[in-house]
Amino acid sequence: MTQSVVSPDPQDMLPAPAAGLIAPAFQHNAAIPSKLLFGLLPIRRVIPQDVHSVLDYSNGATVALAGLSSNRPEARLAGALLGASVISVSLLTDYRMSLAKLIPIEVHEALDYAWSASVIAAPFVFGYRKRAPLAALVHIATGVATVLGSMFTDYRAARGVGRTRAA
């Protein structure tokens, strides 16, 4: 079947139930689907990549601000480093809301899980859980929210850095 550049095929406007997406297929076609983390995906991916991108930046700012507003130097250092790290990775990831498309989306997804574990562990590892309880609470809650958000994100690459486009 031929398709006009101006008018997309009506089938492209329907949801893609086989892919487990809620978003319409025109978003599905707008970027390159990522490979499954560890080759297994037991849940539906319902959070669009652009929403996840915004959350990456806001989570980094939240963790940094919570740490920097603390009176404990270890909470300030952990917040600044963890916040800057996720924002830096986001700025370099192969998705629409980045400055450079250097980090493949699959690597970004794995880094999301590692970053989340680091944010959850930081108050315990650096010992500010009891001395800076608000910063610790924000860090732990942000880490848990990031794990959950990452599990449900439909990761999409903008260019397919590190691999070829699927036909």
Buried (B, 14 or more C-beta within 10 A) or exposed (E): EEEEEEEEBEEEEEEBEEEEBBBBBEBBEBBBBBBEBEEEEEEBBEBBBBBBBEBBBEBBEBBBBBBBBBEBEBBBBBBBBBBEBBBEBBBBBBBBBBEEBBBBBBBBBBBBBEBBEBBBBBBEEBBBBEBBEEBBEBBBBBBEBBBEBBBEBBBBBBBBBBBEEEE
